[in-house]
Amino acid sequence: MKIQVLGSGCPSCHKLFEITKLAVKELNINEKVEYIDDIQKAIELGVMSFPVLAVDGNSVITGRVPSIEEIKKIIINHEKETGEPGVSSSGCSCGGKC
């Protein structure tokens, strides 16, 4: 899973980045959250307002800073939809073995 925050460098963009990193840590997944300040990348995603949360190259939140719980739900739902390892439905990276 590829998790990215696209931003212009404003406080809201950095806040989304920090909250997203915390959500990933709390979910115990081994994914690095990438911060991108390249406007061209935002254009490629078809977004024109910041901040942007993207998962696997798809914009999932644009123009606002959601709660950490909303970010966790997005990550968990993405894993369920794609079957991609990393987060079990319980939120644990062991795949439900613990």
N, CA and C atoms as a LAMMPS dump frame, in Angstrom:
ITEM: TIMESTEP
0
ITEM: NUMBER OF ATOMS
294
ITEM: BOX BOUNDS ff ff ff
-5.0000000000000000e+02 5.0000000000000000e+02
-5.0000000000000000e+02 5.0000000000000000e+02
-5.0000000000000000e+02 5.0000000000000000e+02
ITEM: ATOMS id mol type element x y z
1 1 1 N 0.857 -1.17 0
2 1 2 C 0 0 0
3 1 3 C 0.904 1.233 0
4 2 1 N 0.559 2.178 -0.812
5 2 2 C 1.319 3.422 -0.911
6 2 3 C 0.45 4.564 -0.366
7 3 1 N 0.923 5.195 0.707
8 3 2 C 0.164 6.269 1.348
9 3 3 C 0.927 7.573 1.173
10 4 1 N 0.247 8.558 0.609
11 4 2 C 0.886 9.844 0.333
12 4 3 C 0.008 10.998 0.803
13 5 1 N 0.674 12.041 1.261
14 5 2 C 0.013 13.307 1.542
15 5 3 C 0.618 14.309 0.574
16 6 1 N -0.241 14.95 -0.191
17 6 2 C 0.205 15.986 -1.11
18 6 3 C -0.167 17.326 -0.507
19 7 1 N 0.78 18.234 -0.497
20 7 2 C 0.509 19.524 0.106
21 7 3 C 1.367 20.623 -0.447
22 8 1 N 0.982 21.82 -0.106
23 8 2 C 1.703 23.005 -0.565
24 8 3 C 2.7 23.501 0.467
25 9 1 N 2.737 22.834 1.611
26 9 2 C 3.637 23.255 2.677
27 9 3 C 2.95 24.055 3.763
28 10 1 N 1.646 24.218 3.652
29 10 2 C 0.896 25.001 4.634
30 10 3 C 0.703 24.197 5.924
31 11 1 N 0.299 24.844 7.002
32 11 2 C 0.089 24.133 8.267
33 11 3 C -0.927 22.989 8.168
34 12 1 N -1.996 23.166 7.411
35 12 2 C -2.997 22.1 7.259
36 12 3 C -2.403 20.875 6.57
37 13 1 N -1.568 21.11 5.585
38 13 2 C -0.936 20.004 4.86
39 13 3 C -0.012 19.225 5.792
40 14 1 N 0.763 19.938 6.579
41 14 2 C 1.664 19.274 7.521
42 14 3 C 0.887 18.566 8.624
43 15 1 N -0.242 19.128 9.029
44 15 2 C -1.076 18.487 10.048
45 15 3 C -1.62 17.158 9.523
46 16 1 N -2.119 17.146 8.277
47 16 2 C -2.604 15.905 7.685
48 16 3 C -1.487 14.874 7.615
49 17 1 N -0.3 15.291 7.261
50 17 2 C 0.851 14.392 7.193
51 17 3 C 1.132 13.767 8.56
52 18 1 N 1.16 14.586 9.597
53 18 2 C 1.447 14.085 10.946
54 18 3 C 0.34 13.153 11.443
55 19 1 N -0.908 13.519 11.208
56 19 2 C -2.027 12.674 11.637
57 19 3 C -2.013 11.345 10.887
58 20 1 N -1.693 11.376 9.613
59 20 2 C -1.644 10.151 8.818
60 20 3 C -0.532 9.237 9.299
61 21 1 N 0.63 9.8 9.606
62 21 2 C 1.729 8.989 10.143
63 21 3 C 1.319 8.341 11.462
64 22 1 N 0.623 9.087 12.304
65 22 2 C 0.168 8.554 13.582
66 22 3 C -0.856 7.433 13.375
67 23 1 N -1.76 7.606 12.424
68 23 2 C -2.763 6.577 12.128
69 23 3 C -2.083 5.29 11.675
70 24 1 N -1.092 5.406 10.816
71 24 2 C -0.35 4.241 10.33
72 24 3 C 0.355 3.548 11.491
73 25 1 N 0.948 4.339 12.36
74 25 2 C 1.646 3.775 13.524
75 25 3 C 0.662 3.054 14.447
76 26 1 N -0.488 3.675 14.713
77 26 2 C -1.487 3.072 15.602
78 26 3 C -2.081 1.791 15.016
79 27 1 N -2.118 1.695 13.694
80 27 2 C -2.627 0.492 13.038
81 27 3 C -1.56 -0.603 12.942
82 28 1 N -0.347 -0.273 13.349
83 28 2 C 0.759 -1.236 13.323
84 28 3 C 1.051 -1.756 11.923
85 29 1 N 1.016 -0.884 10.946
86 29 2 C 1.355 -1.329 9.598
87 29 3 C 2.72 -0.781 9.222
88 30 1 N 3.376 -1.524 8.389
89 30 2 C 4.733 -1.186 7.982
90 30 3 C 4.718 -0.376 6.692
91 31 1 N 4.105 0.755 6.71
92 31 2 C 4.057 1.616 5.531
93 31 3 C 4.613 2.976 5.895
94 32 1 N 5.383 3.506 5.006
95 32 2 C 5.905 4.855 5.189
96 32 3 C 4.935 5.824 4.524
97 33 1 N 4.623 6.894 5.229
98 33 2 C 3.765 7.932 4.66
99 33 3 C 4.686 8.944 3.985
100 34 1 N 4.419 9.207 2.73
101 34 2 C 5.255 10.103 1.936
102 34 3 C 4.587 11.476 1.824
103 35 1 N 5.379 12.529 2.023
104 35 2 C 4.869 13.888 1.836
105 35 3 C 5.384 14.398 0.494
106 36 1 N 4.47 14.863 -0.334
107 36 2 C 4.817 15.347 -1.67
108 36 3 C 4.352 16.789 -1.81
109 37 1 N 5.279 17.653 -2.179
110 37 2 C 4.908 19.056 -2.393
111 37 3 C 5.049 19.462 -3.863
112 38 1 N 5.008 18.467 -4.732
113 38 2 C 5.103 18.68 -6.174
114 38 3 C 3.703 18.908 -6.743
115 39 1 N 3.447 20.112 -7.18
116 39 2 C 2.134 20.473 -7.724
117 39 3 C 1.764 19.582 -8.914
118 40 1 N 2.747 19.175 -9.704
119 40 2 C 2.492 18.321 -10.867
120 40 3 C 1.842 17.004 -10.453
121 41 1 N 2.253 16.451 -9.318
122 41 2 C 1.654 15.205 -8.827
123 41 3 C 0.175 15.4 -8.51
124 42 1 N -0.164 16.556 -7.926
125 42 2 C -1.57 16.85 -7.623
126 42 3 C -2.375 16.957 -8.909
127 43 1 N -1.801 17.59 -9.899
128 43 2 C -2.47 17.724 -11.193
129 43 3 C -2.703 16.336 -11.8
130 44 1 N -1.71 15.45 -11.679
131 44 2 C -1.849 14.093 -12.208
132 44 3 C -2.992 13.346 -11.519
133 45 1 N -3.219 13.641 -10.237
134 45 2 C -4.33 13.023 -9.509
135 45 3 C -5.659 13.71 -9.809
136 46 1 N -5.598 14.868 -10.456
137 46 2 C -6.811 15.588 -10.801
138 46 3 C -7.374 16.423 -9.666
139 47 1 N -6.535 16.803 -8.702
140 47 2 C -6.99 17.61 -7.579
141 47 3 C -6.416 19.012 -7.673
142 48 1 N -7.178 19.951 -7.149
143 48 2 C -6.741 21.344 -7.213
144 48 3 C -6.745 22.033 -5.856
145 49 1 N -7.093 21.32 -4.803
146 49 2 C -7.056 21.92 -3.469
147 49 3 C -6.288 21.013 -2.528
148 50 1 N -5.647 21.618 -1.577
149 50 2 C -4.811 20.899 -0.624
150 50 3 C -5.397 20.997 0.768
151 51 1 N -5.035 20.108 1.654
152 51 2 C -4.181 18.936 1.502
153 51 3 C -4.922 17.789 0.834
154 52 1 N -4.135 16.786 0.389
155 52 2 C -4.688 15.611 -0.273
156 52 3 C -4.102 14.371 0.4
157 53 1 N -4.965 13.419 0.7
158 53 2 C -4.524 12.104 1.15
159 53 3 C -4.78 11.152 -0.008
160 54 1 N -3.73 10.463 -0.432
161 54 2 C -3.849 9.513 -1.536
162 54 3 C -3.396 8.134 -1.062
163 55 1 N -4.136 7.12 -1.477
164 55 2 C -3.782 5.742 -1.18
165 55 3 C -3.679 4.999 -2.507
166 56 1 N -2.515 4.424 -2.736
167 56 2 C -2.235 3.713 -3.987
168 56 3 C -2.554 4.551 -5.222
169 57 1 N -2.194 5.814 -5.159
170 57 2 C -2.344 6.689 -6.309
171 57 3 C -3.732 7.26 -6.521
172 58 1 N -4.638 7.017 -5.588
173 58 2 C -5.998 7.541 -5.707
174 58 3 C -6.274 8.524 -4.584
175 59 1 N -6.788 9.677 -4.94
176 59 2 C -7.148 10.684 -3.952
177 59 3 C -8.341 10.193 -3.146
178 60 1 N -8.198 10.168 -1.804
179 60 2 C -9.301 9.715 -0.963
180 60 3 C -9.854 10.839 -0.092
181 61 1 N -9.056 11.86 0.16
182 61 2 C -9.516 13.045 0.896
183 61 3 C -8.837 14.254 0.266
184 62 1 N -9.624 15.29 0.039
185 62 2 C -9.094 16.504 -0.583
186 62 3 C -9.637 17.737 0.122
187 63 1 N -8.741 18.676 0.4
188 63 2 C -9.149 19.988 0.876
189 63 3 C -9.516 20.11 2.339
190 64 1 N -9.222 19.076 3.135
191 64 2 C -9.549 19.161 4.557
192 64 3 C -8.645 18.224 5.352
193 65 1 N -8.631 18.429 6.657
194 65 2 C -7.875 17.563 7.559
195 65 3 C -8.885 16.743 8.353
196 66 1 N -8.98 15.452 8.042
197 66 2 C -9.938 14.592 8.732
198 66 3 C -9.409 14.173 10.104
199 67 1 N -10.251 13.482 10.853
200 67 2 C -9.821 12.937 12.142
201 67 3 C -8.926 11.726 11.898
202 68 1 N -8.173 11.377 12.92
203 68 2 C -7.32 10.195 12.826
204 68 3 C -8.168 8.939 12.63
205 69 1 N -9.338 8.904 13.246
206 69 2 C -10.219 7.741 13.106
207 69 3 C -10.7 7.587 11.663
208 70 1 N -10.989 8.687 11.002
209 70 2 C -11.415 8.618 9.599
210 70 3 C -10.282 8.088 8.717
211 71 1 N -9.066 8.529 8.989
212 71 2 C -7.918 8.051 8.218
213 71 3 C -7.725 6.556 8.437
214 72 1 N -7.843 6.099 9.681
215 72 2 C -7.705 4.669 9.967
216 72 3 C -8.763 3.865 9.211
217 73 1 N -10.002 4.345 9.199
218 73 2 C -11.078 3.637 8.486
219 73 3 C -10.764 3.539 6.997
220 74 1 N -10.24 4.607 6.432
221 74 2 C -9.894 4.6 5.006
222 74 3 C -8.832 3.549 4.723
223 75 1 N -7.811 3.493 5.563
224 75 2 C -6.723 2.529 5.369
225 75 3 C -7.244 1.103 5.532
226 76 1 N -8.016 0.851 6.571
227 76 2 C -8.566 -0.491 6.81
228 76 3 C -9.489 -0.901 5.671
229 77 1 N -10.362 0.003 5.235
230 77 2 C -11.281 -0.313 4.132
231 77 3 C -10.522 -0.575 2.838
232 78 1 N -9.451 0.159 2.611
233 78 2 C -8.65 -0.063 1.408
234 78 3 C -8.057 -1.473 1.433
235 79 1 N -7.564 -1.878 2.587
236 79 2 C -6.995 -3.21 2.725
237 79 3 C -8.055 -4.274 2.48
238 80 1 N -9.238 -4.069 3.002
239 80 2 C -10.324 -5.04 2.812
240 80 3 C -10.705 -5.142 1.336
241 81 1 N -10.78 -4.001 0.666
242 81 2 C -11.196 -3.97 -0.739
243 81 3 C -10.152 -4.588 -1.656
244 82 1 N -8.896 -4.356 -1.362
245 82 2 C -7.832 -4.827 -2.248
246 82 3 C -7.277 -6.175 -1.83
247 83 1 N -7.52 -6.56 -0.561
248 83 2 C -6.941 -7.794 -0.058
249 83 3 C -5.452 -7.674 0.174
250 84 1 N -4.962 -6.452 0.107
251 84 2 C -3.537 -6.19 0.279
252 84 3 C -3.149 -6.381 1.739
253 85 1 N -2.092 -7.141 2.005
254 85 2 C -1.691 -7.344 3.392
255 85 3 C -1.219 -6.056 4.036
256 86 1 N -1.312 -6.024 5.354
257 86 2 C -0.824 -4.855 6.069
258 86 3 C -1.684 -4.542 7.262
259 87 1 N -2.993 -4.668 7.116
260 87 2 C -3.896 -4.367 8.221
261 87 3 C -4.982 -5.425 8.235
262 88 1 N -5.184 -6.054 9.354
263 88 2 C -6.318 -6.968 9.471
264 88 3 C -7.537 -6.155 9.849
265 89 1 N -8.691 -6.769 9.823
266 89 2 C -9.905 -6.036 10.181
267 89 3 C -9.858 -5.586 11.629
268 90 1 N -9.01 -6.223 12.444
269 90 2 C -8.876 -5.804 13.827
270 90 3 C -7.905 -4.641 13.973
271 91 1 N -7.233 -4.277 12.862
272 91 2 C -6.273 -3.188 12.908
273 91 3 C -4.867 -3.653 13.192
274 92 1 N -4.649 -4.956 13.246
275 92 2 C -3.332 -5.477 13.589
276 92 3 C -2.623 -5.968 12.323
277 93 1 N -1.338 -5.701 12.216
278 93 2 C -0.583 -6.076 11.031
279 93 3 C -0.252 -7.564 10.971
280 94 1 N -0.559 -8.316 12.011
281 94 2 C -0.251 -9.745 12.018
282 94 3 C -1.231 -10.539 11.174
283 95 1 N -2.286 -9.898 10.692
284 95 2 C -3.291 -10.598 9.903
285 95 3 C -4.278 -11.383 10.742
286 96 1 N -4.405 -10.997 11.999
287 96 2 C -5.349 -11.651 12.891
288 96 3 C -4.791 -12.873 13.596
289 97 1 N -3.467 -13.06 13.569
290 97 2 C -2.843 -14.222 14.188
291 97 3 C -2.541 -14.032 15.668
292 98 1 N -2.671 -12.817 16.158
293 98 2 C -2.349 -12.595 17.577
294 98 3 C -3.593 -12.652 18.434
